[in-house]
Amino acid sequence: MLKKTGVILSALILFALVLAGCQSSNTAGTQEKEKYQAFYDARVQYLGDNSKVSALLDTIGAGELGEYTIALKTDKEPYGLTVNYSTLKNEGAAAKFKNTGRIEYAYYSLALIENLSEVDVNYKDHNYRLTVAEANEIVKGDIKEYGKTAEKLKELDQILNPVAYNKLRENKDH
């Protein structure tokens, strides 16, 4: 009888864990959907709207690295956005900035600011630059198309982070 109770209790615990995992993955999916919807809702038609550009940058994560100011080049094409970091949040952010091959929010900026052609991100003597042509090459398509819906923004994230999405898929399969 004691052994049977132990088996039943183990089965109930396992069932509860599986159920909790399903709930957790549903919550994560909802949060992810809300994230891309927030990105989409923050899109900007014209680069010249400084407050909307700042709000977009906050939404897509520019502040995650540290404190920054922006400069807009709107006098003639190509229109540009420059993000200048004065301080970074920590040494990890400094190392990430110095060693990164890509700053993701630059892609989102190009996708979500209709007339933006190039993004420069600076910290001390380090510069990261991304143009529409370079972004198009990386995404193997038109970067501006990814700013048309929240679903397309998720696709952009999957292109930029294929390893993370492959791991997520592997975890769901198990």
C-alpha positions as CSV (number, residue, x, y, z in Angstrom):
1,M,0.0,0.0,0.0
2,L,2.8,2.4,0.9
3,K,4.6,1.7,-2.4
4,K,1.3,2.3,-4.3
5,T,0.8,5.6,-2.5
6,G,4.4,6.6,-3.4
7,V,3.9,5.8,-7.1
8,I,0.6,7.8,-7.1
9,L,2.2,10.8,-5.3
10,S,5.2,10.7,-7.8
11,A,2.8,10.6,-10.7
12,L,0.9,13.6,-9.3
13,I,4.1,15.6,-8.8
14,L,5.2,14.8,-12.3
15,F,1.8,15.9,-13.7
16,A,2.0,19.1,-11.7
17,L,5.5,19.8,-13.1
18,V,4.4,19.2,-16.7
19,L,1.3,21.4,-16.2
20,A,3.5,24.2,-14.7
21,G,5.9,23.9,-17.6
22,C,3.0,24.4,-20.1
23,Q,1.7,27.4,-18.1
24,S,5.2,28.9,-18.0
25,S,5.7,28.4,-21.8
26,N,2.3,30.0,-22.4
27,T,3.2,33.0,-20.3
28,A,6.5,33.3,-22.1
29,G,4.7,33.2,-25.4
30,T,2.3,35.9,-24.3
31,Q,5.1,38.1,-23.0
32,E,7.0,37.6,-26.3
33,K,3.9,38.6,-28.3
34,E,3.4,41.7,-26.1
35,K,7.1,42.6,-26.6
36,Y,6.9,42.7,-30.4
37,Q,3.5,44.4,-30.3
38,A,5.1,47.1,-28.1
39,F,7.9,47.5,-30.6
40,Y,5.4,47.8,-33.4
41,D,3.3,50.3,-31.5
42,A,6.3,52.5,-30.9
43,R,7.2,52.7,-34.7
44,V,8.0,56.2,-36.1
45,Q,7.1,57.5,-39.5
46,Y,9.7,60.4,-39.7
47,L,13.1,60.4,-38.1
48,G,12.7,64.1,-37.3
49,D,10.3,63.4,-34.4
50,N,12.9,63.4,-31.6
51,S,10.5,62.4,-28.7
52,K,9.0,59.5,-30.7
53,V,12.5,58.3,-31.7
54,S,13.6,58.4,-28.0
55,A,10.5,56.5,-26.9
56,L,11.1,53.9,-29.6
57,L,14.8,53.5,-28.5
58,D,13.6,53.0,-24.9
59,T,11.1,50.4,-26.0
60,I,13.5,48.4,-28.1
61,G,16.2,48.3,-25.5
62,A,18.8,51.0,-26.2
63,G,18.9,51.8,-22.4
64,E,19.9,48.3,-21.5
65,L,23.5,49.1,-22.2
66,G,23.6,52.4,-20.3
67,E,23.0,56.1,-20.5
68,Y,22.8,57.7,-23.9
69,T,21.9,60.7,-26.0
70,I,20.8,60.8,-29.6
71,A,21.5,63.0,-32.6
72,L,19.3,63.0,-35.7
73,K,20.6,63.7,-39.2
74,T,17.5,65.0,-41.0
75,D,18.8,67.8,-43.2
76,K,19.4,65.5,-46.3
77,E,19.3,61.9,-47.3
78,P,20.6,59.5,-46.2
79,Y,18.8,60.2,-42.9
80,G,20.7,59.0,-39.8
81,L,20.4,58.3,-36.2
82,T,23.4,58.4,-33.8
83,V,23.3,57.0,-30.3
84,N,26.1,58.2,-28.1
85,Y,26.6,56.3,-24.8
86,S,28.2,58.4,-22.0
87,T,28.3,55.6,-19.5
88,L,27.5,51.9,-19.6
89,K,25.7,50.1,-16.8
90,N,28.6,47.8,-15.9
91,E,31.7,46.1,-17.1
92,G,29.7,43.4,-18.8
93,A,27.9,46.0,-20.9
94,A,31.2,47.6,-21.8
95,A,32.7,44.2,-22.8
96,K,29.5,43.4,-24.8
97,F,29.6,46.7,-26.6
98,K,33.3,46.4,-27.5
99,N,33.1,42.7,-28.6
100,T,29.7,42.7,-30.3
101,G,29.4,42.0,-33.9
102,R,25.9,43.4,-33.9
103,I,23.7,45.8,-31.9
104,E,20.2,44.4,-32.3
105,Y,18.2,47.5,-31.6
106,A,20.0,49.1,-34.7
107,Y,18.1,46.6,-36.8
108,Y,14.8,47.3,-35.1
109,S,15.4,51.0,-35.5
110,L,15.9,50.6,-39.3
111,A,12.8,48.4,-39.5
112,L,10.6,50.7,-37.4
113,I,11.6,54.2,-38.4
114,E,10.2,54.6,-41.9
115,N,12.7,57.0,-43.4
116,L,15.8,56.0,-41.4
117,S,18.8,54.9,-43.6
118,E,21.7,54.4,-41.1
119,V,22.4,54.0,-37.4
120,D,25.6,54.8,-35.6
121,V,26.2,53.7,-32.0
122,N,29.1,55.1,-30.2
123,Y,30.9,54.5,-26.8
124,K,34.3,56.2,-26.3
125,D,36.4,55.1,-29.2
126,H,34.1,52.2,-30.3
127,N,31.7,52.7,-33.2
128,Y,29.0,50.4,-34.6
129,R,27.4,51.4,-37.9
130,L,24.5,49.8,-39.7
131,T,23.0,50.9,-43.0
132,V,19.8,49.7,-44.7
133,A,21.9,48.0,-47.4
134,E,23.9,46.1,-44.7
135,A,20.8,45.1,-42.8
136,N,19.1,43.9,-46.0
137,E,22.1,41.7,-46.7
138,I,22.0,40.2,-43.2
139,V,18.3,39.5,-43.2
140,K,18.3,38.5,-46.9
141,G,15.5,40.8,-47.7
142,D,14.1,44.3,-47.1
143,I,14.7,45.4,-43.4
144,K,11.8,47.8,-43.8
145,E,9.4,44.9,-44.4
146,Y,10.1,43.6,-40.8
147,G,8.6,46.8,-39.4
148,K,5.2,46.3,-40.9
149,T,3.7,44.0,-38.3
150,A,4.5,42.6,-34.8
151,E,4.7,39.1,-36.3
152,K,7.4,40.3,-38.8
153,L,9.4,41.8,-35.9
154,K,9.4,38.4,-34.3
155,E,10.7,36.9,-37.5
156,L,13.4,39.5,-37.5
157,D,14.4,38.4,-34.0
158,Q,14.5,34.8,-35.1
159,I,16.8,35.8,-38.0
160,L,19.1,37.7,-35.6
161,N,19.1,35.0,-32.9
162,P,18.8,31.6,-34.6
163,V,20.7,29.8,-31.9
164,A,18.3,31.0,-29.2
165,Y,15.3,30.0,-31.2
166,N,16.7,26.6,-32.1
167,K,17.3,25.9,-28.3
168,L,13.8,27.1,-27.6
169,R,12.4,24.7,-30.2
170,E,14.5,21.8,-28.8
171,N,13.2,22.5,-25.3
172,K,9.6,22.4,-26.5
173,D,10.2,19.1,-28.3
174,H,11.3,17.4,-25.1
